[in-house]
Amino acid sequence: MTLQQLKYMITIAEKGSITEAAKELFISQPSLSGAVKEVENEAGITIFNRCRAGVALTTEGMEFLGYARQVVQQMELLESRYIDNQPEKQRFCISTQHYTFAANAFVELVQQFGQERYEFILNETQTYQIIMDVRNRFSDLGVLYLSKANENVLMKVFEEYNLNFYELFTATPHVFLRKGHPLADREKISLEDLKPYPRLNFVQGAYESSNFAEELFSNEIAEKSIRISDRAAIVNFMIGLDGYTISSGIFPRYLHGDSIISIPLDEDETMRIGYILNKDRELSRLGEIYVEALKQYQED
């Protein structure tokens, strides 16, 4: 198989359609379909399942695309360095749950790196997608948490996908709400106290369960529940609807002044925040810088 064919496979996966990928690549659809068959025959696997909506990666295809991306990226680095005579362009990608401190650490990484040419990606996404991004080598590492409630299930998934979990720090659960919230003057808040108010959870798509939830105690029954996908929206709902969410107590005040506060949750649970990495990979230099930036939040 050729480098061009690998690029074809990546484009098809990104577009989710051979027709759309052919338009993007300026080749005919039959030619692109033929290239897919050639690669699948040579690799001895089925990379894409065809469906009415387009194509979807198979499990084997996801793994294949992970290696294909690495090959293409390394070739691009070689071309930049030795053909275009430009400084090496660094690529670094993080997939993470919706943590403000993860974004802050990413900013520090970019500031420390300081070179002219780079491609950095910060992907705030669903828990299962984080796992798949790391497994398929799209992301260098993934940031998420373990707790007593989800650890058994997630550790089995990590083992199945050949991933290791490295703990960074532990945090006790806190309730996030607006400064003027009726519960804002409490020293601690119980789950019972929260029942009259809207619970805000991040959407987990097809993996909507407490094992993949970003919020602790998400299996508790809530009469009012709002699921969202955007970190900025969750702040708006806290302010406008007296909503709340449960997470770590780490939330830099400079982002929203004193409009959002965190109060300890009066429940017995701990969040072990860390990162996942392929078992056959070590942290790159950029990964080391990012992890060190994350570790500073242990003091918070």
NUDO-676788 format. One line per 10 residues: number of its first residue (from 0); their letters; for each residue z, y, x of N, C-alpha, C. Coordinates in pm, whole numbers. Layout:
NUM) a) Z:Y:X:Z:Y:X:Z:Y:X | ...
END
This chain:
0) mtlqqlkymi) 0:-120:86:0:0:0:0:124:88 | -56:230:38:-72:352:117:31:457:77 | 44:557:164:134:668:134:89:740:7 | -42:754:-11:-95:819:-130:-56:743:-256 | -60:612:-249:-20:531:-365:128:549:-397 | 210:560:-294:353:585:-318:373:719:-388 | 297:819:-346:305:950:-411:262:940:-557 | 161:856:-584:118:834:-722:233:778:-805 | 301:676:-752:411:612:-826:522:712:-857 | 554:796:-761:659:896:-780:620:995:-889
10) tiaekgsite) 495:1039:-887:450:1136:-988:451:1074:-1127 | 407:949:-1139:409:881:-1270:552:872:-1323 | 645:836:-1234:785:824:-1276:840:958:-1323 | 804:1065:-1253:854:1198:-1290:793:1246:-1421 | 666:1215:-1446:598:1259:-1568:626:1167:-1686 | 659:1040:-1658:682:945:-1766:555:906:-1838 | 440:934:-1778:312:906:-1843:202:900:-1739 | 119:797:-1746:6:787:-1653:-96:897:-1683 | -114:927:-1811:-208:1031:-1850:-168:1166:-1791 | -40:1203:-1807:7:1331:-1756:6:1334:-1603
20) aakelfisqp) 40:1220:-1542:38:1213:-1396:-104:1229:-1343 | -202:1170:-1413:-342:1182:-1370:-387:1328:-1373 | -344:1402:-1475:-376:1545:-1482:-314:1620:-1364 | -190:1587:-1336:-118:1653:-1226:-185:1624:-1091 | -235:1501:-1076:-290:1457:-948:-441:1482:-937 | -503:1528:-1047:-647:1557:-1050:-730:1432:-1019 | -689:1319:-1078:-769:1197:-1069:-783:1139:-1209 | -873:1044:-1225:-895:986:-1357:-782:890:-1393 | -759:875:-1522:-654:783:-1566:-684:638:-1527 | -810:590:-1540:-839:453:-1496:-812:431:-1347
30) slsgavkeve) -843:532:-1265:-818:519:-1121:-668:508:-1093 | -589:588:-1165:-444:585:-1144:-385:454:-1194 | -433:406:-1308:-387:277:-1360:-420:165:-1262 | -539:174:-1201:-578:75:-1102:-487:77:-981 | -447:197:-939:-357:210:-825:-221:147:-856 | -173:166:-979:-46:105:-1019:-55:-48:-1010 | -163:-104:-1061:-180:-250:-1058:-185:-301:-914 | -253:-227:-827:-263:-269:-687:-126:-272:-621 | -47:-167:-643:86:-160:-583:177:-269:-641 | 173:-288:-772:256:-391:-834:218:-530:-785
40) neagitifnr) 89:-556:-770:45:-687:-719:88:-708:-575 | 77:-604:-494:114:-616:-354:266:-632:-338 | 342:-557:-420:488:-564:-411:543:-688:-482 | 464:-746:-571:509:-864:-644:612:-834:-752 | 610:-712:-803:704:-672:-908:631:-589:-1013 | 696:-572:-1127:648:-479:-1228:726:-349:-1213 | 656:-241:-1183:723:-113:-1159:742:-36:-1289 | 641:-41:-1376:646:34:-1501:626:-59:-1621 | 705:-33:-1725:679:-95:-1855:600:4:-1939 | 493:-42:-2000:413:45:-2085:470:48:-2226
50) cragvaltte) 471:166:-2286:520:183:-2422:439:293:-2490 | 461:311:-2620:383:409:-2695:404:551:-2642 | 524:579:-2593:555:714:-2545:503:739:-2403 | 462:632:-2334:415:648:-2197:453:528:-2113 | 529:551:-2005:576:442:-1921:724:465:-1888 | 792:356:-1859:934:364:-1818:954:272:-1699 | 1036:315:-1606:1063:233:-1488:1141:108:-1526 | 1103:-4:-1468:1184:-125:-1479:1301:-115:-1381 | 1393:-209:-1389:1504:-211:-1294:1452:-226:-1151 | 1355:-316:-1132:1295:-332:-999:1219:-207:-959
60) gmeflgyarq) 1156:-142:-1058:1081:-20:-1030:1169:93:-982 | 1290:103:-1040:1384:206:-998:1420:190:-850 | 1445:65:-810:1479:40:-670:1359:69:-580 | 1240:28:-623:1118:54:-547:1097:203:-527 | 1115:282:-635:1094:427:-625:1194:492:-531 | 1317:438:-524:1415:491:-431:1366:482:-287 | 1311:366:-251:1259:349:-116:1131:430:-96 | 1047:437:-201:922:514:-190:951:660:-161 | 1051:716:-228:1087:857:-204:1129:878:-59 | 1206:782:-6:1249:796:134:1130:797:229
70) vvqqmelles) 1035:708:205:917:701:292:838:831:285 | 813:880:164:736:1003:147:808:1121:210 | 939:1130:191:1016:1240:249:1011:1237:401 | 1024:1119:459:1019:1109:605:882:1148:658 | 777:1110:586:643:1146:629:623:1297:622 | 677:1360:519:668:1505:507:739:1575:622 | 853:1517:664:925:1573:778:842:1563:906 | 778:1447:925:693:1429:1042:576:1527:1043 | 513:1544:928:400:1636:920:442:1779:950 | 559:1817:897:607:1954:920:636:1978:1068
80) ryidnqpekq) 696:1876:1131:741:1894:1269:626:1886:1370 | 536:1788:1350:439:1760:1455:296:1803:1420 | 267:1824:1294:132:1866:1257:129:2014:1222 | 220:2055:1136:226:2196:1097:300:2282:1198 | 368:2216:1295:444:2287:1399:549:2381:1339 | 616:2334:1236:723:2410:1173:855:2338:1197 | 967:2412:1191:1097:2348:1205:1117:2243:1095 | 1192:2142:1125:1215:2034:1029:1275:2088:899 | 1217:2048:787:1267:2088:656:1365:1983:606 | 1489:2023:590:1594:1930:549:1598:1918:398
90) rfcistqhyt) 1613:1795:349:1634:1770:206:1773:1713:186 | 1842:1762:85:1976:1712:55:1999:1726:-95 | 2039:1618:-158:2055:1616:-303:2191:1559:-343 | 2258:1627:-433:2386:1582:-488:2372:1567:-639 | 2419:1456:-693:2433:1441:-837:2582:1440:-868 | 2624:1515:-968:2766:1533:-992:2798:1551:-1140 | 2919:1515:-1176:2969:1554:-1306:2985:1706:-1308 | 3017:1761:-1422:3013:1906:-1439:3140:1971:-1384 | 3148:1977:-1251:3264:2035:-1185:3225:2167:-1119 | 3301:2271:-1148:3277:2400:-1084:3297:2391:-934
100) faanafvelv) 3398:2315:-892:3426:2306:-748:3314:2234:-674 | 3243:2144:-742:3131:2076:-678:3017:2174:-650 | 2996:2267:-744:2894:2371:-724:2936:2469:-614 | 3065:2504:-613:3116:2595:-510:3099:2536:-371 | 3131:2406:-357:3116:2339:-229:2970:2335:-186 | 2879:2325:-284:2737:2323:-253:2692:2459:-197 | 2746:2566:-254:2716:2700:-202:2761:2711:-57 | 2881:2660:-27:2933:2664:110:2845:2584:205 | 2792:2470:157:2701:2390:236:2577:2471:275 | 2517:2537:177:2396:2616:203:2426:2728:302
110) qqfgqeryef) 2542:2792:285:2579:2902:374:2598:2853:517 | 2659:2737:534:2684:2683:668:2556:2632:732 | 2466:2578:650:2343:2520:705:2259:2628:774 | 2226:2732:699:2171:2853:758:2031:2846:815 | 1961:2731:807:1827:2725:860:1727:2783:760 | 1606:2810:809:1507:2876:725:1441:2782:626 | 1427:2654:662:1351:2563:577:1441:2450:528 | 1456:2441:396:1533:2331:338:1497:2313:192 | 1528:2195:141:1514:2164:-1:1646:2103:-46 | 1728:2181:-112:1858:2135:-159:1854:2122:-311
120) ilnetqtyqi) 1916:2016:-362:1917:1989:-505:2060:1962:-550 | 2106:2036:-651:2235:2010:-715:2207:1971:-858 | 2235:1846:-892:2202:1792:-1023:2329:1760:-1101 | 2370:1852:-1189:2484:1825:-1278:2433:1742:-1394 | 2483:1621:-1409:2422:1530:-1505:2524:1431:-1560 | 2477:1335:-1637:2563:1237:-1701:2612:1134:-1599 | 2724:1073:-1629:2789:981:-1534:2697:867:-1492 | 2634:800:-1588:2548:687:-1553:2428:734:-1471 | 2377:852:-1501:2263:904:-1426:2301:932:-1281 | 2425:977:-1259:2474:996:-1121:2465:865:-1045
130) imdvrnrfsd) 2513:758:-1108:2514:627:-1044:2371:583:-1012 | 2279:602:-1108:2141:562:-1086:2072:648:-980 | 2103:777:-977:2044:866:-877:2080:821:-736 | 2206:780:-716:2248:734:-584:2191:596:-555 | 2196:509:-654:2142:375:-635:1994:379:-596 | 1918:467:-662:1775:475:-637:1739:569:-522 | 1843:620:-453:1827:702:-333:1758:834:-361 | 1761:878:-486:1717:1014:-516:1821:1113:-466 | 1949:1077:-484:2059:1162:-438:2126:1100:-317 | 2169:1186:-225:2240:1138:-106:2377:1085:-142
140) lgvlylskan) 2443:1150:-236:2572:1101:-284:2598:1155:-424 | 2695:1095:-492:2729:1137:-629:2877:1163:-642 | 2913:1267:-715:3053:1307:-730:3098:1276:-873 | 3206:1199:-883:3263:1163:-1014:3409:1123:-995 | 3472:1076:-1101:3614:1041:-1091:3641:902:-1145 | 3750:844:-1099:3804:719:-1153:3941:746:-1212 | 3975:669:-1313:4108:677:-1373:4150:536:-1413 | 4272:522:-1460:4317:391:-1507:4230:340:-1621 | 4176:433:-1700:4098:395:-1818:3959:345:-1784 | 3896:401:-1679:3755:367:-1653:3732:288:-1524
150) envlmkvfee) 3835:272:-1443:3817:217:-1309:3758:76:-1310 | 3810:-13:-1394:3761:-151:-1392:3612:-159:-1422 | 3568:-85:-1522:3426:-90:-1559:3339:-26:-1452 | 3375:93:-1405:3291:162:-1309:3286:89:-1175 | 3397:31:-1132:3395:-41:-1005:3303:-163:-1011 | 3295:-227:-1128:3200:-338:-1146:3057:-289:-1136 | 3030:-172:-1195:2896:-114:-1187:2863:-78:-1042 | 2959:-20:-971:2936:16:-830:2902:-109:-748 | 2976:-215:-772:2954:-339:-697:2816:-397:-729 | 2778:-393:-856:2648:-445:-897:2534:-369:-832
160) ynlnfyelft) 2551:-237:-814:2445:-153:-761:2463:-123:-612 | 2553:-197:-547:2570:-188:-402:2616:-49:-357 | 2716:4:-428:2769:137:-399:2916:128:-360 | 2959:219:-275:3101:234:-241:3154:363:-299 | 3281:362:-339:3348:482:-387:3448:527:-282 | 3443:656:-246:3533:713:-146:3615:823:-212 | 3745:803:-217:3832:901:-283:3849:1026:-197 | 3840:1142:-260:3860:1270:-192:3999:1324:-216 | 4040:1328:-342:4174:1375:-377:4207:1333:-519 | 4334:1344:-554:4376:1312:-690:4415:1440:-762
170) atphvflrkg) 4399:1438:-892:4434:1555:-974:4497:1506:-1103 | 4596:1579:-1150:4656:1547:-1279:4576:1615:-1389 | 4564:1555:-1507:4481:1614:-1612:4538:1744:-1665 | 4447:1837:-1690:4481:1967:-1747:4394:1995:-1869 | 4447:2077:-1956:4372:2122:-2072:4316:2261:-2041 | 4186:2278:-2060:4123:2408:-2041:4100:2473:-2176 | 4143:2599:-2189:4125:2673:-2313:4129:2823:-2283 | 4098:2903:-2383:4093:3048:-2361:4234:3105:-2350 | 4244:3218:-2284:4373:3279:-2258:4448:3313:-2387 | 4374:3352:-2494:4439:3389:-2619:4455:3275:-2717
180) hpladrekis) 4434:3152:-2673:4446:3034:-2759:4589:3020:-2811 | 4607:2970:-2934:4743:2952:-2989:4834:2866:-2902 | 4778:2782:-2816:4860:2696:-2729:4874:2751:-2588 | 4824:2871:-2565:4816:2925:-2428:4952:2953:-2365 | 5055:2965:-2446:5186:2997:-2389:5269:2873:-2357 | 5213:2754:-2379:5286:2630:-2352:5290:2600:-2203 | 5399:2540:-2158:5406:2494:-2019:5331:2362:-2004 | 5335:2280:-2108:5259:2155:-2112:5206:2137:-2254 | 5098:2061:-2264:5036:2037:-2394:5019:1886:-2412 | 5050:1837:-2532:5032:1695:-2562:4903:1673:-2640
190) ledlkpyprl) 4859:1549:-2648:4740:1518:-2727:4763:1550:-2875 | 4886:1533:-2920:4919:1565:-3059:4901:1714:-3085 | 4941:1799:-2990:4925:1945:-3005:4778:1984:-3023 | 4688:1906:-2963:4547:1943:-2960:4469:1903:-3085 | 4527:1822:-3170:4455:1766:-3284:4389:1868:-3376 | 4449:1986:-3401:4385:2081:-3494:4263:2153:-3436 | 4236:2137:-3307:4134:2219:-3241:4012:2135:-3200 | 3895:2199:-3190:3772:2125:-3153:3779:2073:-3009 | 3748:1946:-2995:3744:1885:-2862:3601:1897:-2808 | 3589:1943:-2684:3459:1964:-2622:3435:1858:-2515
200) nfvqgayess) 3332:1778:-2533:3297:1673:-2438:3153:1689:-2391 | 3126:1647:-2270:2990:1647:-2221:2916:1523:-2273 | 2791:1543:-2314:2708:1436:-2366:2682:1332:-2257 | 2689:1203:-2295:2660:1095:-2201:2542:1009:-2244 | 2469:1055:-2344:2347:986:-2386:2373:845:-2435 | 2294:750:-2384:2306:611:-2427:2436:547:-2382 | 2507:612:-2289:2632:557:-2235:2751:637:-2285 | 2752:663:-2416:2856:743:-2479:2978:655:-2504 | 3064:644:-2405:3187:566:-2418:3292:624:-2326 | 3417:584:-2347:3526:637:-2265:3510:597:-2119
210) nfaeelfsne) 3439:488:-2091:3422:444:-1953:3332:537:-1873 | 3240:605:-1941:3148:695:-1873:3175:842:-1906 | 3276:869:-1986:3307:1007:-2025:3358:1087:-1905 | 3331:1216:-1907:3382:1305:-1803:3523:1354:-1836 | 3566:1332:-1959:3697:1381:-2003:3792:1263:-2023 | 3914:1279:-1977:4015:1178:-2002:4050:1173:-2151 | 4095:1056:-2197:4139:1036:-2335:4029:1065:-2437 | 3904:1045:-2397:3794:1072:-2489:3786:967:-2601 | 3860:857:-2586:3862:755:-2691:3962:788:-2801 | 4041:894:-2782:4134:937:-2887:4054:997:-3004
220) iaeksirisd) 4095:964:-3125:4025:1013:-3243:4042:1164:-3255 | 3931:1234:-3276:3933:1380:-3294:3864:1415:-3424 | 3931:1492:-3507:3871:1534:-3634:3759:1635:-3612 | 3769:1711:-3505:3667:1810:-3471:3619:1782:-3329 | 3491:1756:-3316:3437:1719:-3186:3301:1783:-3166 | 3278:1841:-3049:3150:1902:-3015:3107:1846:-2880 | 2985:1792:-2875:2931:1738:-2750:2822:1832:-2699 | 2829:1862:-2573:2735:1957:-2514:2685:1902:-2380 | 2582:1966:-2326:2527:1920:-2199:2536:2024:-2089 | 2581:2145:-2123:2575:2256:-2029:2716:2308:-1999
230) raaivnfmig) 2745:2328:-1868:2879:2374:-1829:2908:2515:-1878 | 2808:2601:-1882:2829:2737:-1930:2861:2738:-2079 | 2797:2649:-2155:2819:2644:-2299:2962:2604:-2332 | 3019:2518:-2252:3155:2473:-2283:3254:2589:-2275 | 3229:2683:-2184:3314:2802:-2174:3297:2889:-2298 | 3173:2906:-2343:3148:2986:-2463:3219:2928:-2584 | 3222:2796:-2597:3287:2733:-2712:3439:2741:-2701 | 3491:2742:-2579:3635:2763:-2563:3674:2902:-2613 | 3592:3000:-2577:3624:3138:-2612:3597:3166:-2760 | 3484:3115:-2810:3444:3149:-2946:3502:3062:-3056
240) ldgytissgi) 3542:2938:-3023:3583:2843:-3126:3722:2787:-3106 | 3796:2839:-3009:3927:2783:-2975:3916:2634:-2938 | 3802:2598:-2879:3786:2461:-2834:3860:2435:-2704 | 3869:2309:-2668:3938:2272:-2544:3864:2154:-2481 | 3887:2135:-2354:3841:2015:-2287:3948:1972:-2188 | 3944:1845:-2149:4043:1790:-2058:3974:1749:-1929 | 4023:1801:-1818:3964:1766:-1689:4069:1788:-1580 | 4024:1806:-1456:4118:1837:-1348:4165:1982:-1366 | 4262:2023:-1289:4311:2160:-1301:4238:2258:-1211 | 4123:2217:-1158:4053:2299:-1060:3945:2380:-1129
250) fprylhgdsi) 3963:2511:-1134:3868:2600:-1202:3888:2739:-1148 | 3807:2781:-1050:3828:2911:-984:3830:3027:-1082 | 3931:3110:-1075:3947:3221:-1169:3839:3326:-1155 | 3783:3339:-1033:3688:3448:-1014:3561:3431:-1098 | 3537:3310:-1151:3417:3290:-1230:3427:3352:-1368 | 3544:3349:-1426:3561:3401:-1562:3686:3490:-1574 | 3731:3544:-1463:3850:3628:-1466:3968:3546:-1517 | 4041:3602:-1611:4154:3531:-1672:4120:3480:-1811 | 3991:3475:-1847:3954:3437:-1983:3978:3289:-2011 | 3972:3204:-1906:3996:3061:-1921:4117:3022:-1838
260) isipldedet) 4208:2947:-1898:4327:2901:-1826:4336:2749:-1836 | 4415:2691:-1750:4439:2546:-1755:4589:2521:-1763 | 4627:2429:-1848:4768:2394:-1870:4782:2243:-1853 | 4884:2195:-1782:4900:2051:-1762:4907:1974:-1894 | 4841:1861:-1897:4847:1772:-2012:4966:1679:-1997 | 5048:1671:-2099:5171:1592:-2093:5142:1446:-2125 | 5063:1383:-2038:5028:1242:-2054:5025:1177:-1916 | 5047:1045:-1914:5053:971:-1788:4913:924:-1748 | 4846:1000:-1666:4713:964:-1617:4683:1045:-1492 | 4592:995:-1410:4552:1062:-1287:4402:1050:-1270
270) mrigyilnkd) 4341:1156:-1222:4198:1154:-1190:4182:1139:-1039 | 4115:1033:-997:4084:1012:-855:3941:1060:-833 | 3927:1181:-784:3796:1241:-767:3739:1202:-630 | 3614:1158:-630:3554:1114:-505:3403:1111:-514 | 3341:1041:-421:3196:1034:-420:3151:890:-399 | 3030:859:-448:2972:727:-429:2855:738:-332 | 2835:630:-257:2734:627:-151:2681:484:-143 | 2553:468:-115:2499:334:-94:2573:265:20 | 2600:135:5:2675:62:106:2604:56:240 | 2470:63:238:2397:54:365:2364:191:423
280) relsrlgeiy) 2430:296:372:2405:431:425:2535:495:470 | 2524:583:567:2638:663:610:2611:808:573 | 2717:886:570:2700:1027:540:2614:1094:647 | 2518:1171:603:2440:1252:696:2526:1370:742 | 2474:1448:834:2548:1567:879:2570:1663:762 | 2468:1678:678:2483:1765:561:2585:1706:464 | 2585:1574:451:2684:1508:365:2825:1532:415 | 2843:1527:544:2975:1551:603:3022:1693:575 | 2930:1790:588:2966:1929:560:3007:1945:414 | 2930:1882:325:2959:1894:182:3093:1829:147
290) vealkqyqed) 3117:1712:200:3243:1642:170:3363:1722:222 | 3350:1781:340:3459:1863:393:3484:1984:304 | 3375:2041:250:3391:2155:158:3461:2111:31 | 3435:1989:-17:3503:1937:-136:3652:1915:-110 | 3683:1865:8:3822:1829:39:3916:1947:34 | 3863:2068:57:3950:2185:57:4014:2207:-80 | 3953:2153:-185:4007:2176:-318:4127:2088:-348 | 4160:1997:-256:4280:1917:-272:4404:2006:-277 | 4398:2116:-204:4512:2208:-202:4530:2279:-336 | 4420:2285:-417:4428:2353:-545:4492:2267:-654
END
